[in-house]
Amino acid sequence: MTAPPTLLEIEQATLSAVPAPILAFDGPFVVRRFLGGTGRANAACGLDPGPDPELPARIARIEAFYASAGQVCRFRSTALDPEGLAGLLQARGYTAHDESQVITGPLAGFARSDPDARILSGPEPDWMEVVATAEHQSEARRAEKARMAELLGVPAAWVLLMVDGQAAASAFVTAQGRCAGLFDLAVRPEFRRRGLGQRVMAAAGAWAAGQGADWAYAQVSCANAASLAMNAGLGLREQYRYVYWLKRG
């Protein structure tokens, strides 16, 4: 079995998998803005943990970047943060929120094609309806998802699992080199507890393997015990964590 991708490889793949139409670089940060929906597309992310003597000025510029659009300023924090970022943010009134695990595992352990899985080239209405049944699906998040196909620069598929002619479960998958990103897992309430989450993830993994990927990653809230357990059944285990820093008030 090959070694898992590095933290930097996964973070770079995530930036491609969850695109944003407005993007800027400031020192070790990539700063992105969309419609204020998903945190990943509306946050500043550090990509170099080395010391940065200009860090206080960068933070101020990043705050202005989001303020100009009337958006909340978010920093997505990983071990790639520039040295001292957390302390500076705390001093400016930020607190950490939404701790999540980045889980990884070999595709060979779970990827399986499924005759009931439809592989779509975009977020079709049936796929969007299933995703809307998941938690935290605000109007802004759904509007961002509707535009994904036009913004993506890497191979991607929208996977819809059908049961008795009904759209029952969904996933979104990207392939960037050896990295398969698994997102937007949702199962309609009336179809839950039937193993459909693992089936749609397996079908998404099979598509990614066909694109040349050999290692999967996903991002799951630390509070979502059910999803973590389901993914553990696929062989996906925690590799690292991240949080979002937001200003209090």
C-alpha positions as CSV (number, residue, x, y, z in Angstrom):
1,M,0.0,0.0,0.0
2,T,1.3,3.4,-0.9
3,A,1.8,6.1,1.7
4,P,-1.0,8.6,2.2
5,P,-0.8,12.1,0.5
6,T,0.9,14.7,2.7
7,L,-1.1,17.4,4.5
8,L,0.0,19.9,1.8
9,E,-1.1,17.7,-1.0
10,I,-4.5,17.2,0.5
11,E,-5.0,20.9,1.3
12,Q,-4.0,21.8,-2.3
13,A,-6.4,19.2,-3.6
14,T,-9.2,20.6,-1.4
15,L,-8.7,24.1,-2.9
16,S,-9.3,22.6,-6.3
17,A,-12.2,20.4,-5.2
18,V,-14.1,23.3,-3.6
19,P,-13.5,26.2,-6.0
20,A,-14.1,29.9,-5.4
21,P,-14.4,32.5,-8.2
22,I,-12.5,35.2,-6.3
23,L,-9.0,34.3,-5.1
24,A,-5.9,36.2,-4.0
25,F,-2.6,35.2,-2.5
26,D,-1.0,37.1,0.3
27,G,2.3,35.7,1.5
28,P,1.6,32.1,2.9
29,F,-2.2,32.5,2.6
30,V,-4.6,31.8,-0.2
31,V,-7.6,34.0,0.3
32,R,-10.9,32.9,-1.3
33,R,-14.4,34.3,-1.5
34,F,-17.7,33.0,-3.0
35,L,-21.3,33.5,-1.8
36,G,-20.6,33.1,1.9
37,G,-21.8,29.5,1.9
38,T,-19.3,26.7,2.6
39,G,-16.4,27.7,4.8
40,R,-13.8,26.2,2.5
41,A,-14.7,28.5,-0.3
42,N,-15.0,31.6,1.9
43,A,-11.8,31.5,4.1
44,A,-8.1,32.3,4.2
45,C,-5.9,29.2,4.4
46,G,-2.3,29.1,5.3
47,L,0.0,26.9,3.2
48,D,3.4,27.6,4.8
49,P,4.1,27.1,8.6
50,G,7.3,29.1,8.6
51,P,7.8,32.4,10.4
52,D,6.2,35.4,8.7
53,P,7.3,38.9,10.1
54,E,4.5,40.6,8.1
55,L,1.8,38.4,9.6
56,P,-0.1,41.2,11.5
57,A,-0.3,43.3,8.4
58,R,-1.5,40.3,6.4
59,I,-4.3,39.6,8.8
60,A,-5.5,43.2,8.6
61,R,-5.5,43.0,4.8
62,I,-7.4,39.7,4.8
63,E,-10.0,41.2,7.1
64,A,-10.4,44.1,4.7
65,F,-10.8,41.7,1.8
66,Y,-13.9,40.1,3.4
67,A,-15.2,43.3,4.8
68,S,-15.3,44.9,1.3
69,A,-17.8,42.2,0.4
70,G,-19.8,42.4,3.6
71,Q,-18.7,38.8,4.6
72,V,-17.4,37.3,7.8
73,C,-13.7,36.9,7.9
74,R,-12.7,33.2,8.4
75,F,-9.3,31.6,8.8
76,R,-9.2,27.9,8.1
77,S,-6.5,26.7,10.4
78,T,-4.3,23.6,10.0
79,A,-0.7,22.7,10.9
80,L,0.2,24.7,7.8
81,D,-0.6,28.0,9.5
82,P,2.2,30.5,9.6
83,E,3.9,30.5,13.0
84,G,2.0,32.5,15.6
85,L,-1.3,32.9,13.7
86,A,-3.5,31.5,16.5
87,G,-2.1,33.8,19.1
88,L,-2.5,36.9,16.9
89,L,-6.1,35.9,16.0
90,Q,-7.0,35.4,19.7
91,A,-5.6,38.8,20.5
92,R,-7.8,40.3,17.8
93,G,-11.0,38.7,19.2
94,Y,-11.2,35.5,17.2
95,T,-12.3,32.2,18.6
96,A,-12.0,28.7,17.1
97,H,-15.2,26.9,15.7
98,D,-16.2,23.8,13.9
99,E,-13.3,21.4,14.5
100,S,-13.2,18.8,11.8
101,Q,-11.2,15.7,11.0
102,V,-9.6,15.1,7.6
103,I,-9.8,11.4,7.2
104,T,-7.9,9.4,4.6
105,G,-7.6,5.8,3.3
106,P,-6.7,3.7,0.2
107,L,-9.4,3.6,-2.4
108,A,-8.6,-0.1,-3.0
109,G,-10.1,-0.8,0.4
110,F,-13.7,0.3,-0.5
111,A,-14.1,1.5,-4.1
112,R,-16.8,-0.6,-5.8
113,S,-18.9,0.2,-8.8
114,D,-22.7,0.0,-8.2
115,P,-25.3,-0.7,-10.9
116,D,-27.7,1.6,-9.0
117,A,-25.3,4.6,-9.1
118,R,-25.8,7.3,-11.7
119,I,-22.6,9.2,-12.5
120,L,-23.6,12.7,-13.4
121,S,-21.6,15.5,-15.1
122,G,-23.1,18.2,-13.0
123,P,-25.4,18.9,-10.0
124,E,-28.7,17.9,-11.6
125,P,-31.9,18.8,-9.8
126,D,-32.4,15.3,-8.3
127,W,-28.8,15.4,-6.9
128,M,-29.5,18.9,-5.4
129,E,-32.7,17.7,-3.8
130,V,-30.9,14.9,-2.0
131,V,-28.0,17.2,-0.8
132,A,-30.6,19.6,0.5
133,T,-31.7,17.0,3.1
134,A,-28.2,17.0,4.8
135,E,-27.4,19.3,7.7
136,H,-26.3,22.9,7.3
137,Q,-27.4,23.2,3.7
138,S,-28.1,27.0,3.6
139,E,-29.4,28.8,0.5
140,A,-25.9,30.2,-0.1
141,R,-24.3,26.7,0.1
142,R,-26.8,25.3,-2.4
143,A,-26.2,28.3,-4.7
144,E,-22.5,27.6,-4.6
145,K,-23.0,23.9,-5.4
146,A,-25.2,24.8,-8.4
147,R,-22.2,26.7,-9.9
148,M,-19.5,24.0,-9.2
149,A,-19.4,22.5,-12.7
150,E,-18.5,25.8,-14.4
151,L,-15.7,26.6,-11.9
152,L,-14.0,23.2,-11.5
153,G,-10.6,22.7,-13.1
154,V,-10.2,19.1,-12.1
155,P,-12.1,15.9,-13.1
156,A,-15.3,15.6,-11.0
157,A,-18.5,13.6,-10.8
158,W,-21.8,14.0,-9.0
159,V,-23.0,10.5,-7.9
160,L,-26.6,9.7,-7.3
161,L,-27.7,6.3,-5.8
162,M,-31.1,5.2,-6.9
163,V,-33.4,2.8,-4.9
164,D,-36.6,1.6,-6.4
165,G,-36.5,4.4,-8.9
166,Q,-36.0,7.1,-6.3
167,A,-32.9,9.3,-5.8
168,A,-31.8,8.1,-2.3
169,A,-28.2,9.1,-1.7
170,S,-25.6,11.5,-3.1
171,A,-21.9,12.2,-3.1
172,F,-19.6,14.5,-5.0
173,V,-16.1,13.3,-5.9
174,T,-13.0,14.9,-7.5
175,A,-9.8,13.4,-8.8
176,Q,-6.5,15.3,-8.6
177,G,-3.5,13.1,-9.3
178,R,-3.6,10.4,-6.7
179,C,-6.1,12.3,-4.4
180,A,-9.8,11.5,-4.5
181,G,-11.9,14.1,-2.6
182,L,-15.2,12.8,-1.3
183,F,-17.8,15.5,-0.4
184,D,-21.5,16.1,-0.1
185,L,-22.5,12.8,1.3
186,A,-26.3,12.8,1.9
187,V,-29.0,10.2,2.4
188,R,-32.6,11.0,2.4
189,P,-34.2,10.6,5.8
190,E,-36.6,7.8,4.7
191,F,-33.6,5.8,3.3
192,R,-31.2,6.1,6.2
193,R,-29.8,3.1,8.2
194,R,-29.7,0.9,5.1
195,G,-26.0,1.2,4.3
196,L,-26.6,3.6,1.4
197,G,-24.0,6.1,2.6
198,Q,-21.2,3.5,2.2
199,R,-22.6,2.4,-1.1
200,V,-22.6,5.8,-2.7
201,M,-19.1,6.5,-1.3
202,A,-17.9,3.2,-2.7
203,A,-19.4,4.1,-6.1
204,A,-17.7,7.6,-6.0
205,G,-14.4,5.9,-5.0
206,A,-14.7,3.6,-8.0
207,W,-15.1,6.5,-10.4
208,A,-12.1,8.2,-8.9
209,A,-10.0,5.1,-9.2
210,G,-10.9,5.0,-12.8
211,Q,-9.4,8.5,-13.1
212,G,-6.1,7.2,-11.6
213,A,-6.5,8.2,-8.0
214,D,-5.5,5.7,-5.3
215,W,-6.1,7.5,-2.0
216,A,-9.3,9.1,-0.7
217,Y,-9.8,12.0,1.7
218,A,-12.9,13.4,3.2
219,Q,-13.6,16.1,5.8
220,V,-16.0,15.4,8.7
221,S,-17.1,17.4,11.7
222,C,-15.6,16.0,15.0
223,A,-19.2,16.2,16.4
224,N,-20.6,13.9,13.6
225,A,-20.1,10.6,15.3
226,A,-22.4,8.7,12.8
227,S,-20.5,9.9,9.8
228,L,-17.1,9.2,11.3
229,A,-18.2,5.7,12.2
230,M,-19.6,5.1,8.7
231,N,-16.3,6.3,7.1
232,A,-14.3,4.2,9.5
233,G,-16.1,1.2,8.0
234,L,-14.6,2.2,4.7
235,G,-11.1,2.3,6.1
236,L,-10.9,6.1,6.4
237,R,-9.0,7.3,9.5
238,E,-8.1,10.7,10.9
239,Q,-4.9,12.1,9.4
240,Y,-5.2,15.7,10.8
241,R,-7.7,18.3,12.0
242,Y,-8.7,21.8,11.2
243,V,-10.8,24.6,12.7
244,Y,-12.2,27.9,11.6
245,W,-11.2,31.1,13.4
246,L,-14.0,33.7,13.5
247,K,-14.1,37.0,15.3
248,R,-16.4,37.1,18.3
249,G,-19.5,39.2,18.0
